[in-house]
Amino acid sequence: MRNLKMYEADDKMISLIRDNYDLLQSLGSFGINLGFGDKTVRETCEDNGVDTYTFLAVVNFTANGYESFENDEQLSVPTLLHYLEASHAYFLDFQLPYIRRELQESLDEKDSLGMLILRFYDEYAQEIRRHMKYEQKTLFPYVQSLIDKQPINDYNVDTFSKHHGATDKKLRELKLLIIKYLPQDGLHNNQLTATLHDIYENEVWLRQHAMVEDSIFVPAIRRLEKIVKQNDVTRNISDMVTKAGVGESQELLSDREKDVIVALVQGMQNKEIADHLCISVNTVITHRRNIARKLQIHSAAGLTIYAIVNNLIDISNVKL
């Protein structure tokens, strides 16, 4: 059942835990330790170096299903990345081995069916581990490269989405085997029932983890990708202008080459430029080749910026 309360920065952190004890796992993933007393969410997050807004976004999403993240520019990608990395570490290093130990203690190792259940669990754990290791090896370094503004060119978040499939088929088979297998003696029955409950709880946790990735993390990365790519375009154009050298580069160009640039910026084609300047089309092509070589600018947008910056043309005369 969803808790429909929307938590805010001035709410007491203890209130969140009291209302939603399953948030205890999220605290650890955010790097927040217990012992925060009566501090507010904001105070607790600031004490632990966690972005308050992003923390509340995850909490309100998992606690009451609130989701409106497509255009949410306030989300902190570094905080989300740390949260997901720590969540993986918790599940792979603690939770999966813990449940296996529970199963081992609950089953008779001499019983072939008991060994079959363990084998099913190991296959399920391997599938989860493979999925999470893929994210750790491929997705997380890519996101860090975006944060560092040095993106890995041969990857994007949509590639991750294609690999982000369901991993719960083996878990369904495992639960079915356990339910049918429950031993007759009270001790083992109780142990296996408790283990089965833990498996159900972790199934819920994994589902929420995947939903946070799909609904919050992926949209945030898409926005970051757009920002970084836009900055790259701006930086590349700026580099072209800088390499050309404001004022200095004009000396490299002949008057005729400057005339060709102005005509190009005004939207003329080669034939129109030739007619306008009373030269041949082949001469226009030669001028254009020399301009590209001298300025190292190969796009119309780059030439337009160059012409404006170097006062070859007024921006009001540019054909946008």
N, C-alpha and C positions, 0 to 999 in steps of 0.2 A: 504493500500500500504506500502510495506517495505521500510525503509530507509536503503540503502545499504552501508552507511558510517560505517566503523569500528572505534569506538571511542577508544581513547588511554588515558593513564594516564596524559599526558601533555595538553590535550584538556581542554578548559574552561568548567566548570560545567554548566554555563549558556547556552552554545551552545547545550549541550545535551537536556536541557529543551526546548529551543527554537525550536529545530528540532523535539522533541517528547514530547509534553506536557503531554501525558499519563504517563510519567515516574515520574510525581509528586507523584503519589501514592507509587511508589517504593522507593522514597527518604525517606518517612516516615517509611516504613518498615525496611529500613536499619538504621534508627535512625538519619538520616541527616535532619536537619532543614533548612528552607529557611534563606536567609540573608548571603549567602556565597560570595557575591560580585563578583569579577573577578577571584577568586581562581580557580586553576586547579582541575581536578578530584582527582589527588593524594593528593593535599593539603587539599581539602575538606574532603576526606575520612580519612586522618591522623588526622585531627582536631576532627573527630567524632568517632575515634577508629574503623573504618571499614576497612577490608582488601580490598585494591584497586583492586587487580587482580580479586577477587571474585565479587566485585561490577560490574566491567566492563564485566565479563562473563555473568552475568544476564542481564545487559543492552544490550549488543550486541546480545544476544539470543532473547530477547523480541522485540528489535527494528528492527533487520534485519535477524533473523532466523539463525544466526551463531550457529552451534553446533558441537563440537568435544571434548566431555568431558569424554569419556570412560576411557582414560588413562591420564587424566589431574590431576596430583598430586599436582598442585599448589593451587587448590581450598581449601578455608578455610571452614571446616565443621562447626566450631562455628559461623562464619559469616552467613552461609546459614541457620543454625538452628535459629539464632536470626531473620533473614529476614522472615522465614516462620511463626514463632511464632507471630511476629508483624503483618504480613499480616492477619493472622487469627483474631487477636484482632481487627484490623481495620474493617474487613468485618463483624464479628459477633456483635461487640459492637457499630459500627457506621453505616455501609452501609445498612445492613438489616433493622434495625429500621427506618433509614432515608427514605428508599423507601416505607416502610409501611405507614409512616406518609403522604408521598406524595399521595399514593393511597387513603388513608382515606379522605384526603381533596378533592380529585378529584371525588369521587364517592358519590352517594346519598345513605345514609345508610338505607333509607326506601325502596330502590329498591332491590328486591330479587336477580337480576343479579349482582348488585353491591356488595352485600354481598357474592355472590358466588365467585366473583373475589378475594375478600379479603381472603376468605377461601382457595382458591387455592394458593394464595401467602403465607399464613401461613404454608400450607403443604410443599410448596417448601422450605421455610425458615427453617422449622424443619428438612427437609432432608439434607440441606446443613450444618446445625448446628450439626446434628448427625455425619456426615462425618468428619467435622473438629474436633469435640470433641473426636472422636476416635483417630485421629492423636495426639491430645494434651495429651490424657491419656495414649496412648500406644507407638506410634512411637517416639515422641519427648523425653520422658524419656529414651527410649532405646538408642537413638542417644547420649544423654548426658552421658549415662553409657559407651558408646564406647569412647567418648572424655575423660572421667575420667579413662579409661583403666580398668573398672570393668564391663564388659558386662553382661547384663541380658541373662542368658543361654537359656531360653525357647522362644526366639524371634529372628527374623532376618528380614532384609529389604524386602525379597521376600514375607514374610507373609503380609507385608503392601501392596505390589503391588497387591496381590490377592483381597484386600479390596478396591482398588483404582478405583472403577467403575465410570461410568458417572452418573451425578445427574441432567441432564438438561431436562428430559422428562416432568416434571411438568412445567418447565419454558416455554417450547414450547406451552403447552396448555394455560398457563397464557397469553402469548403474543397474541395468537390467539383470546382468549376471549376479551381482551382489544381492539384489532383492530376492532372486530365485534361490540363491545359495544359502541364505542366512542359516547358520548352524543351529542345532537343536539345544545345545547346552547354554545356560543363561549367561555365563561369562563371555564366551565368544560372540554370542548373539548381541549382547550389549556393546561390546567393543566394535563390532562390525557396523552396528546401527549408528554409533557415534561417528565412525569413519565415513559412512555414507552421508551423514548430515554435513560433515566438513566438505565432502566432495560437492554436494549441492550448493553450499555457501560459496565455494570457490568458482563454481560454474557461473553464479550470479556476478561475482567479482570480475571474472574474465569478460563477461558480456558487457559490463559497465566500462571496463578498460577499453574494449574495442569501440564502444560508442563514443567515449571521450576522444579517441583517436579520430574517428570518422566525422564527428559533429563539431569538435573544437579545434583539434590539432591540425587536421588537413586543411580546413578553410584558412586558418592562421598562416600556414605555410604557403598556400596559394597567394595570399596577399603579400607576404614577404617576397616571394618569387617576382611578383609584378614590380614591387618597389625596387628590388635589386637590379632587375633587367632595365627598368627605366633609367636608373642611375648609371648603368653601364652605357646605355645609348648616349646620355648626356655627357658622360666622361669621355667617350670615344670621340664625339664631335668636338669637345673642348680640346682634346689632345691633338686632333687634326688641325684646329685653328692655331694652337700653341706651336706645333711643329712647323706650321707654315710661317709663323712669326709675324705678328701684327706690325705693319709698317715695313719690316725688314724684307718680308717675302714679296712685297710689291715690286721691289727692285729686281727680283728674279724674273718677273713677268714682263713681256713686251707689251707695248700699248695695244697691239692687235689682240694679244691673249686676254688682256683685261676686257676688251670689247666683246670677245667671245663669251667670257664669264657673265658679263652683264646680260647678253642676249639669252644665254642659257637660263639664267635666273628669271628672266621675264617670260620664260616658257616657250621659247622658239626651238624648232627642230633644226637639224643640220642644213636642210635645203633653205629654210627661211633665213638662217644666219648667213648662209652664202650669198643669198640675194641682197640681204640687208647691208652686208659689208662689201659687196661687189668682189667676192673671191669665190674660188671653186669649193665644191663640197669636200673634195679630198684635202684641201688646205684647212678647212674647218676641222676635219677629223684629225689632222696632224696637230693643230693647235690644241685640241682637246686632249690628245695623248700627252703632249708636252706639259699642259696644265696639271694633269693628274700626276705626272712624274715629279714635277717641281713641288707641288703642294702636298702630295700624298693624300689627296682628297678625291674620292671616287663616286660620291653620291651627290644628287641634286641638292639634298638638304644641307650637306656639308659645304657645298659651293655657295649656297644662299647665305648661310651664316658667315662664311668668309667674306663675301661681297659686302654684307651689311657692316661687319666689324671693321673692314678696311675702307669704308666709305666709298666703295665703288658704285653703290646704288642706295637710294633711300628706301627704307622699309615700305613706304607707301606705294612704291612702284613694283613691289614684289608680287608675283602671282602666287597666292597661297592656295 
